[in-house]
Amino acid sequence: MGKKNLLIIGVLSLTLTLSYGQNSIKQNDKKICITVDDLPAVTYGSTNKNIKSEITTKLTETFEKYKVPAIGFVVTGKLYDGESVDSTNLKLIEMWLDRGFDLGNHTYSHFDYNSVSDTAYFNDIIKSQTVLKSLLQKHNKVLKYFRHPYLHSGYDSIRSKSLNDFLSKNNYIAAPVTIDNDDYIFAEAYAIADKENNSSLKREIGVEYINYMEQKLHYFEEKSIEVFNRNITQSLLIHSSLLNADYFDELADMYRKNGYSFVSQDEVFNDPAYSTHVTTYNKQGFSWIFRWGLSKGMNQEIMDNDILVPQKISEILKK
């Protein structure tokens, strides 16, 4: 073989190596933060007395297995039995901290900011933080993240500014959601199947759920590129349910298959996209990608073609 041919082969080899390396970097740069709402658990009326413990144990064990630095947002009213904190519920929250995960404030009563006064809402946040601050302090952590119930953050500029000013004054950082989804519909259907001891239906719902969540991932990747010309660090919202407890390992495998690594709530804010100022307001609770897109002057079409829950899953709830 002549020197010229060897040179050509060498150049092609180098080009392919560089191309592969760049693709690998892009693949490995995909990041997602797993956030879990409504701790300690959403039980959907289960008669299983140990359901909250089972959900918490399974979720946190799977997070450990996949090295997911998850954060759980606590509705602290769920911890109380009357005027006192129930020790069993408290231990469930402590399990998150004992296993190295973080906690955030999701209010005491899960009020809808669209439906109550500023004063009532702010007092509910303050009421929620007493227990959380004490627990976090024992684990050398600080309470700093807040998640809006229903993702409602202020239906006009005045309400939004009022809440943002309150959060800032009280040293809170609002935790945005980019991959918004209806996991709770699947979770309620799954709970119905669980009550009926219908294992085949549970599996069917689980398979549909993973497929739906993968479609949601690809959808919000596309929307991210539309708004920022790149795939930003994603923030996933799921709920503390039996469905997620049973299927988070398959969910984690799906994200890994799509090239994602798991990052903490702190790391999310290293992405400059999260500094984008929101200047549009409404009563809906939806992805911050939509909020940022609308604030950057994009029209409502940015929200078109969202992924819907399959009708057969919704039908289960109507029975």
C-alpha positions in Angstrom: 0.0 0.0 0.0 1.4 3.4 -1.0 2.1 6.3 1.4 -0.7 8.3 -0.1 -3.2 5.6 0.7 -1.9 5.2 4.2 -2.2 9.0 4.7 -5.8 8.9 3.5 -6.7 6.0 5.8 -5.0 7.8 8.7 -7.0 11.0 8.1 -10.3 9.0 7.8 -9.5 7.2 11.0 -8.7 10.4 12.9 -11.9 12.0 11.5 -14.0 9.0 12.6 -12.4 9.0 16.1 -13.0 12.7 16.6 -16.5 12.4 15.3 -17.2 9.5 17.7 -15.6 11.4 20.5 -17.8 14.4 19.9 -20.9 12.3 19.8 -19.9 10.6 23.0 -19.4 13.9 24.7 -22.8 15.1 23.5 -24.4 11.9 24.7 -22.7 12.0 28.1 -23.6 15.6 28.5 -27.3 14.8 28.8 -28.3 15.4 32.4 -31.6 14.9 34.3 -32.6 15.8 37.9 -35.2 13.5 39.5 -37.6 15.3 41.8 -40.4 13.6 43.7 -43.5 15.4 44.9 -46.0 14.8 47.7 -43.9 13.0 50.2 -44.2 10.9 52.2 -46.5 9.2 49.7 -49.7 9.3 47.6 -51.7 6.2 48.4 -54.9 6.7 46.4 -57.0 5.1 49.2 -55.0 1.9 49.5 -56.1 -0.3 52.4 -52.5 -1.7 52.7 -51.4 -0.3 56.1 -47.8 -0.5 55.1 -48.2 1.1 51.7 -46.4 4.4 52.6 -43.4 2.5 54.0 -43.3 0.2 51.0 -43.3 3.1 48.6 -40.6 5.0 50.5 -38.4 2.0 50.9 -38.6 0.9 47.3 -38.1 4.4 45.9 -35.1 5.2 48.1 -33.5 1.8 47.6 -33.8 2.2 43.8 -32.3 5.7 43.9 -29.4 4.2 45.8 -29.0 1.4 43.3 -28.9 3.8 40.3 -26.9 6.5 42.2 -29.7 9.0 41.7 -29.2 12.2 43.8 -33.0 12.7 44.1 -34.8 15.4 46.0 -38.2 14.8 47.7 -40.7 17.7 48.2 -42.7 17.2 51.4 -46.3 18.1 52.1 -45.7 18.4 55.8 -49.4 18.3 56.7 -49.3 14.6 55.8 -46.9 14.0 58.6 -49.4 15.1 61.3 -52.0 13.1 63.2 -54.1 15.9 64.6 -51.8 18.5 66.2 -48.9 16.2 66.6 -46.3 14.8 64.2 -46.9 11.1 63.7 -43.6 9.3 64.4 -44.2 6.6 61.7 -44.6 9.3 59.0 -41.7 11.2 60.3 -39.4 8.1 60.0 -40.4 7.8 56.3 -39.1 11.3 55.7 -36.0 10.6 57.8 -35.3 7.6 55.6 -34.7 9.9 52.7 -32.2 11.9 54.6 -30.5 8.8 56.1 -29.9 7.5 52.6 -28.4 10.8 51.5 -31.2 12.4 49.6 -32.4 16.0 49.9 -35.7 17.4 50.9 -37.6 20.5 49.8 -40.8 22.4 50.9 -44.0 21.6 49.1 -46.2 23.6 51.6 -48.1 22.3 54.6 -51.5 22.0 53.0 -50.8 21.7 49.2 -52.7 24.9 48.6 -53.3 26.1 45.1 -51.8 29.6 44.7 -54.4 30.4 42.2 -57.2 30.0 44.8 -55.9 31.4 48.1 -54.6 34.8 49.3 -50.9 35.6 49.4 -51.0 35.7 53.2 -52.6 32.2 53.5 -50.2 30.7 51.0 -47.1 32.3 52.6 -48.2 31.3 56.1 -48.7 27.7 54.8 -45.1 27.7 53.6 -43.8 28.9 56.9 -45.9 26.4 58.8 -44.4 23.6 56.7 -40.8 24.5 57.3 -40.6 24.0 61.1 -40.3 20.2 60.9 -38.2 20.2 57.7 -35.6 22.6 59.0 -35.1 20.6 62.2 -34.7 17.3 60.2 -32.4 18.8 57.7 -30.2 20.4 60.3 -29.6 17.0 62.0 -28.1 15.8 58.6 -26.1 19.0 58.2 -28.4 20.2 55.4 -30.2 23.4 54.9 -33.8 23.8 53.7 -33.6 25.9 50.5 -35.8 24.5 47.7 -39.5 25.1 47.2 -41.8 23.4 44.8 -45.1 25.1 43.8 -48.2 22.8 44.2 -49.8 22.2 40.8 -46.8 24.2 39.4 -48.9 27.3 39.9 -46.5 30.2 40.4 -48.7 33.3 40.0 -51.3 34.0 37.4 -50.2 37.6 36.8 -47.1 39.7 37.3 -48.2 41.0 40.7 -48.9 37.6 42.1 -45.7 36.1 40.7 -43.5 38.9 42.0 -45.2 38.7 45.4 -44.4 35.0 45.7 -40.9 35.4 44.3 -40.1 38.2 46.7 -41.4 36.1 49.6 -39.3 33.1 48.6 -36.2 35.2 48.2 -36.7 36.9 51.5 -37.0 33.5 53.2 -34.0 32.0 51.4 -35.9 29.7 49.1 -35.1 28.8 45.6 -38.0 27.7 43.4 -37.4 24.3 41.8 -38.5 24.4 38.1 -39.9 21.4 36.2 -39.0 20.9 32.6 -40.4 17.5 32.0 -44.0 17.9 33.2 -46.2 14.9 32.8 -49.3 13.1 34.1 -47.7 10.3 36.0 -50.4 10.7 38.6 -53.1 9.4 36.2 -51.0 6.2 35.6 -50.4 6.0 39.3 -54.1 6.1 40.2 -54.9 3.5 37.5 -52.1 1.3 39.0 -53.5 1.7 42.5 -56.8 0.5 41.2 -55.2 -2.6 39.7 -53.3 -3.2 42.9 -56.5 -3.1 45.0 -57.9 -5.7 42.6 -54.8 -7.8 42.8 -54.7 -7.7 39.0 -51.0 -8.3 38.3 -51.4 -8.5 34.5 -53.2 -5.1 34.5 -50.5 -3.6 36.7 -47.8 -4.8 34.3 -49.8 -3.4 31.3 -50.0 0.0 33.0 -46.3 -0.1 33.9 -45.3 -0.8 30.3 -47.5 2.0 29.0 -46.1 4.3 31.6 -42.5 3.8 30.6 -43.4 4.2 27.0 -45.3 7.4 27.7 -42.4 8.8 29.8 -39.9 8.1 27.0 -42.2 10.0 24.5 -42.4 12.8 27.0 -38.6 12.9 27.3 -38.2 13.2 23.5 -40.9 15.8 23.3 -39.3 18.1 25.8 -35.9 17.5 24.3 -37.3 18.9 21.1 -38.9 21.8 22.9 -35.7 22.6 24.6 -33.9 22.7 21.3 -36.7 25.0 19.9 -36.2 27.4 22.8 -32.5 27.2 23.6 -31.0 25.6 20.4 -29.7 22.8 22.7 -30.9 20.1 25.1 -30.7 21.7 28.5 -30.4 19.9 31.8 -33.8 18.4 32.4 -35.8 18.4 35.6 -38.3 15.6 36.0 -41.4 15.7 38.3 -42.8 12.4 39.5 -44.9 11.6 42.5 -44.2 9.4 45.5 -46.6 6.6 44.4 -46.6 2.8 44.3 -46.3 3.0 40.5 -43.0 4.9 40.7 -41.8 2.7 43.5 -42.3 -0.4 41.4 -41.2 1.0 38.1 -38.4 3.5 38.8 -35.7 1.0 37.9 -37.2 0.6 34.4 -37.6 4.4 34.3 -34.0 4.9 35.2 -32.9 2.3 32.6 -34.9 4.2 30.0 -33.1 7.5 30.8 -29.7 5.8 30.8 -30.6 4.2 27.4 -31.3 7.7 26.1 -27.8 8.8 27.3 -28.7 10.6 30.5 -26.8 10.9 33.8 -28.5 11.8 37.0 -27.7 15.1 38.7 -28.8 16.8 41.9 -31.1 19.8 42.4 -28.0 21.9 43.1 -26.4 20.9 39.8 -29.4 21.9 37.8 -28.7 25.5 38.3 -25.3 25.2 36.7 -27.3 25.3 33.4 -27.7 29.0 32.4 -31.1 28.2 30.9 -32.5 28.2 34.5 -31.6 31.9 34.7 -34.0 32.8 32.0 -36.4 35.5 33.3 -40.1 34.6 33.1 -42.2 37.5 31.9 -45.5 35.8 30.9 -48.1 34.5 33.4 -51.3 32.5 33.4 -53.3 30.1 35.6 -51.8 26.9 34.1 -49.2 24.7 35.6 -46.8 23.6 32.9 -43.2 23.1 32.0 -40.7 25.9 32.5 -39.5 25.3 29.0 -42.9 26.6 27.8 -42.6 29.6 30.2 -39.2 30.4 29.0 -40.2 30.1 25.4 -43.2 32.3 25.8 -41.0 34.8 27.7 -38.5 34.8 24.8 -41.3 35.9 22.5 -42.4 32.5 21.1 -46.1 32.0 20.4 -48.5 29.5 22.0 -47.6 27.0 19.3 -44.6 26.1 21.4 -47.0 24.0 23.5 -48.5 22.1 20.5 -48.4 18.3 20.0 -47.9 17.4 23.7 -48.0 13.7 24.5 -51.3 12.6 26.0 -52.1 9.8 28.4 -53.4 6.8 26.4 -57.2 6.6 26.5 -57.1 3.0 27.8 -55.3 4.2 31.0 -57.8 7.1 31.5 -60.7 4.6 31.1 -59.5 2.6 34.1 -60.2 5.6 36.3 -63.8 5.8 35.0 -64.8 2.3 36.0 
